[in-house]
Every structure is written in structure tokens, then in C-alpha cells.
């Protein structure tokens, strides 16, 4: 069994969304503004600018992603007018074929006609397509059904296969212990001035009480959980166990967490969990729909970070920023794989929770 971690070491703080950048204008310049070279941005800066540009351009925007190598935010656009506004805002425009509305329509068709267990889909702004991933269980009639729907959507959709099986990462073992299950504790929060923590919803569904060690004293009770649909749970502390605002880095150190924010495609992130410790990777997609056998979960963060059973609920973060709670995926940390995360801001909003 891999090394366990206590709630004292595995938990971290999450909080309100990041304040708007002082260097970015609240509204985009007009298309007649002087052209400017794309600005070099950190991933949190790119995330904030992406939200501003997407809101201002509306239907004229066709997705954004962060190019970590150049430090630039890339924005898909449909015409030169939108491209000029993107350049003036400090981002790099890229002319694409399909609008955000077209790709959203393709996702609605997939939801209505191809919600097949073992599939997941999201818009890939780099490809300007909806990418559908099918796991090893999508064979026979399931595959035929998926192929038919995908064919009807033409070049707006691409399909890839994964050798693993999409599943929530829950298991019997160590770390935070429930009734015959174990997960990882995510981020500490407060609600009404009282201490709580966030973990995965499928963990909250599986157990009402939690301990820091196998067979140990109770430290918390599940107050609310949501899965499928979403994948978050709120657990109320029932003991005086310490709950620092830090993520365990499994090398003797910790990472302080001071805020929560939305992730950005292309952002480099880390995940901490009780089974496999800390691993890193990139955000590959936002707004992912994952069709587990238990039901569909929407609005997820897709990543190239690995995870294994027992890592569920653990922290996804970028520096001092909380991003997500480990949900599930395919593969492992030996062969690699992909992992989906519940965004933290949505969980905070759902429960009216804040930083401790």
C-alpha cells in the first residue's frame, strides 16, 4: 500500500475567485485601436484575460487556450474585426472555422443522442472541434451508436480512444476513511464561520462519516454531496483536528493556498492525492462531459495528470490557486492516463463556502 497522508497534511484552503487584473481593461478596445503585440502572461493572468475576452466577444469568440511556451493567450476568432480586438487586448488571435455556438450545438447533440457510458467530450480550442474520447468498454452496439452520431456532425467532432476505463477514483485503503471506502481530502473551507472541507461527491455519497486513519476517531460528517451531475461534497468537521491552508507536496513541504479560480486550457497544474502523492500535467479541456457508468457529470476540467483509486477528492492546484477536486478518469501513474476534476469555484458557490 502506498504511503498515506493525514487530513492535516492533505487539506488545503480554497476561496473566492481571483480579482481582476489591474493591467487588463474591463472592456476590450475597439477594432480601430492600435495593434499591439500579444502580452506575455502567467497562467492566472491568462485565465482572467480569457474570461474578459470571451465575455466581450460573445458569439465572435471561438475558444481560448494558454500557450505556456510563449506565455500567450490564443483566442479563436471568426473574422478580422474580432481578431483586431483580440490583438488590441494583448492576446493572439487565430482564425478558425467553427464558432463556439456551432460546437456547443454539437455537444447538445452528443448529450441527447450519444450519452454512452465510457465516453467523454469537450471542445478542444486548439483543434476547433469537439473531441469525443471513448474508453475500452465502448464496443459493439455502443460503438455503432457513437459512430453514427459522430458521422452526422461532420468535421465539428473528432474521436479518440483510450485503453483504460472511465471510473471514479474511489477505493478501500488509507487516507481519509469512510464506511469501507477511502478518498483524499481536498480543500478546507468555512461556512457560516464553521470549518468544513471539500471532497468528491461520489466519496460523500459513499460514506456519511470520515476518519483520518483506518478505524480512527471520527473527524467529520458528510453534510451534502452531489454525484452524478456534479462531483463535489461538503464535510463538516466534528473534531478539533488541524486543517491548514496548504497542500501536501509529499517531499517534506507544503504549498499554501490563498484563492480559487477557474482553470485555463494549456495551464500547467499539479494534483495531490493520498494514493500517488503529487503529479503534474496540463489542462487539456474545460466544460468536459464524462459519462461514468453511474451517470453523466458535466462541467469538468480535463487534464493529462495521472491519478489512481483513492486519489478522489484530492487537490488540483496551480501555485497558491485551488482549481479542482479529483473525480475520475482512466489509466494510472505508471502507464499514464487522463483525469477529470470538479472545478472548485462551482463547489464553493453551490455550498456558499469561503476560505477559512
N, C-alpha and C positions, 0 to 999 in steps of 0.2 A: 504494500500500500504506500502511496506517495505521501510525502510529508503533509501534515495537516496544519491549519492555522486557526488561531482563536479569533473570536469576534473582535477582540481588542486590536488584532493586527490586520484583519481582513477588511475592516469597515472604513468608510471614508465619507466626507461631507459632500452634500450636493446642495445646490441653491438656485437662486433666481438667475434668469438668463443674462448673458453678458451685456454690459452697457454699450451703447452705440459708439463707434469710433469717433474721436474728436476730429480726426483728419479727413473723414468722409462726409460729404454733403448729405443732408437729409433728403434732398431730391436730386435727381440726375440733371446734369446740364442739358441744354437743348442740343438738337442735332447740329446747330450752327456754331456751337462752341469750338474753340481751337482744339485741334487734335493733340493728344498727349500720349506719350509712351506708357505702356502698361506699368503700373507700380509694382515693386517687389513687396510682398505681403507675407506675414506669418499666417499659419492656418486659421487661428481665431479671427484675424483681420479679414481674411478671405471669406470666411463664413458669414461675417456681418455684412460685408460688401455684397456678397451673393444674395442675401435676403433683401437688401435695399434695391439692387438692380432688378431682381425678379419681380418685386412688388411694383416698381415703377414701370417696367416694360410690359408687364401683364402678358397678353397674348403674343406680343412681339418677342418674348423670350422663349428659348428652346432648350433650357437646361444650363447648368453651370458645373464646373469642376475645377479643382485646385491642382495646378502643375507644381508639385513640390520641388522639382529640379530647378525651375526658373523662378519660383516664388510668385507666379502669376495666376490670377483668376481668369479662366477661359469661359466665355459666355456664348452659347449658341444663339444665332440670330437668323432672321429670315430675309432681311433686306439691308441696304446700305444705310438707310436712315437710323435703324436700330443700332447698326454697327458703329456709326459715328457717336451716338450717345454712350455706348459702352466704352469706346476709346476715351472719350472725354471724362468718364468716371474713373478711369485708371485701370480698367480691365482689358483683356484681349478678346475681340470678337472673332467668331468662327461661323461662317455661313453654312447652314445645314438645310436639309430637305424638308424634314418633318417638324411641325410645330408641337409645342407642349400639349395643345388641345388634341391633336391627332393621336399622340402617343397615350394620352390619358384615355381617349376613346378605345384604343386597342386594349388597354388594361381592363376597362369595363367589360369588353367582350370576353377576355380571358376569364374574368371573375364569373360571368354569367354562364359561360359555356365550357370552361376547362378548369374548374376548381377541383383538381385531381390531387388526392394525397400523394406526396412525394414530388410536388412541383413548387417552384417559387419564381416570382418575376418582379422586375423593376426596370425603370428607364435607365439605360446607360448613356449619359450625356456625351461620352466620348464617341460612341457609335451612332448616336442619334436613333436608337432603336430600343424597343422593349426586349430585354433578354430574358428568356424563359429557361430555367435550369430544371432538369428532370433527373431524379435520383434513380438508383438501381431497381426500385420497385415499379417504375413506370414502364411496363411491358405489355404485350398482348393488346387487349381491348383498351386499356388505359392509354397506351402509346398511340393506337389508331385514332382515338378521340382527340388527343392532343395534336397530332399531326394534321388532322382535318381543320381544326380551329386555326392553327398557326398558318396553314396554307391560305386560308381565307383572308388573312391580314396582310399578306404580301410582304414587302420589304420593310415594313414597320416593326417586324418581330424577327428575332433570331433565337435559335435553340442551342443549348449546350447540355452535355451530360456530365453527371458526377458519379463516381463509382460507389460512393457511400449511400447512406440512408438518412434523410432528414428526420431528426428526433430531438425532443427537448433533452438537455444535458442534466438529467437528474439520476441519482444513483444512491445505493446504500454504501455507507463509508464514514469518513470522518468530516471534520469542519463543523458547520452548523447542522445540528442533528434534529430531525423531526421524527415523526412516527414511522420508523422503518425507512426513511429517506434521508439524504443529506444533500445540501446545496452550499452555495457560497453567499456570504453576506455582501451586499453591495455598498450602499452609501447611507450614512447617518443623516437623519433629518429631524426636524421638530414639527409638531402640530399642536396648536393651542398651548405652546410653551412646554409640552411634554416630549420626551425623547422617543424616537421611533427609528426603524431602518427600513430601507427598500431592498427587496429581493425579487426574484422572478415570480410571476403569477402562478405558473404551474407548480412551483415549490409551495406557495401559500395554499393552493388547492389541496396539496398532498398532506399537509400537517397543520394542526391548529397551534401546537406548542413547539418551542425551539430551545435547544441547549447548545452550549459552546463546545462540549465534549460528549462523546458517546456515553449515554447513561448518566450524564451530569445533571446538575440543577438547572431548572428552567430559567432562561433569561428573557424570553419574550413570547407573546402570543400573536397569532395572525389576526389582525383586525379586519382586513379586507384584501381580496385578491381578485384578479381578472385574468382568465385564460379559458378558452381561446378568445379571439377578438383582439385583445391586448395581451401583454405578458408582464404584469407588474403586481406586486403585493406590498402591503404596508404592515409591518410588525411592530407592536408596541412593546417597549422594554418593561419588564416586570421585576428587574433586579437592578442593583447599582453597578453592574459591570461597566467598565470604562468603554467609551465609544469616541475615540479620537477622530479628528478630521483628517485622516491620512489613509493612503492605500499601501498595503504591504508590498514591497518590491522584491521580497524573497532573497535579498542579498545582504540583509542586515540593515537596510534602510527603508524609509517610507517616503511617499510623495504626498505633500499637503494638497488638499482640495479646497479651493476657495469659491468656486462658482460652477454653474451648469450651463451648457449651451447645446445647440444643435450641431451635428457633425456636418462635414463637407466632403463630397466625393474627392478622393485624392489625398485626403488628410492622413498623416501617419499617426497611428494610435497604439495604445498598449492595453492589454487585458490582464487583470489579476484574478486568479481563482484558486481554490483550495486543492484541486487535484494536480494541476500542472504549473502552478506559480504564475510568472509573468511571461507573456509572449507579445510580440508586436506584429504589425502589418498595416495595411491601408484600408480606408473606407472605399468600397467599390460601388455602392449604390445606396440611395435613400428611398424611403417610401416603399420598401420591399413587402410584397405579399408572400407569406410562407404557408403552404398547405400541409400542415402536420396531419398525421392520422387522427389526432384529437380534434382537429378543426383548423380553420384559417386564422392567421394572425397578420394584421396589416400595419403599415407604417413603420416597418422595422429598418434598422441600419444593416446593410450587407457589408461584410469585411473579408479580408484574406487572412485574418487572425485565426489560429487554431484554438480548439477547446475540446474538452472531454467530459464524460459524465461526472457530475459533482461540481463542475465549474459554474453551473447555472446560478444566476443571480449576481455573479461577481462583476467587478467594476470594469467598464471600458472608459478610458480617460486619455486626455492629451495634456501633459504637464499638469497644471493645477485645475484643469477643467473636467468636470464629470460629463460624460456623454451618454453612456448606455448601461443596461443590465443584461448580462449574458442570458440568451434564450435557448438557442439550439443550433443545429447545423449538421454537417456531415464531415467525415474524416476524423483525424486525431492529430496529436502533436508529434507523431513520428513520421507519418506519411503526408501530413498536411491536410488542408481542407478549408471549408468556409464556415463562418459563424455569423449568426444573426443576433442583433441586440435590440432590446426595447429602449427607445430614447428616454433619457431621464427627464427632460422638461415636461413631456406628456404625463409621466407618473406624478411629478410634483404638482402639476395643475390638477390632475384627477383627484388627488388627496388633499389639496390645499396645504401642502407641506413646504417647509423652507429649510434653509441652512440651520444647523443647530447653533 
